[in-house]
Amino acid sequence: MLDYEEELKKFKPSLEVEDIEEAVYQEDLSDMTDLLREVMDQTK
């Protein structure tokens, strides 16, 4: 039978997840509001 407490102690998060998280925070990503403003500006 698995000892979940022991398995949780061994758990280490993937480095890839941390790398992705940093990349997302560093990027200046457009959200829906930015896109809608751009479309509205183009129609004026």
Residue pairs with C-beta under 8 A, 6 or more apart in sequence:
none
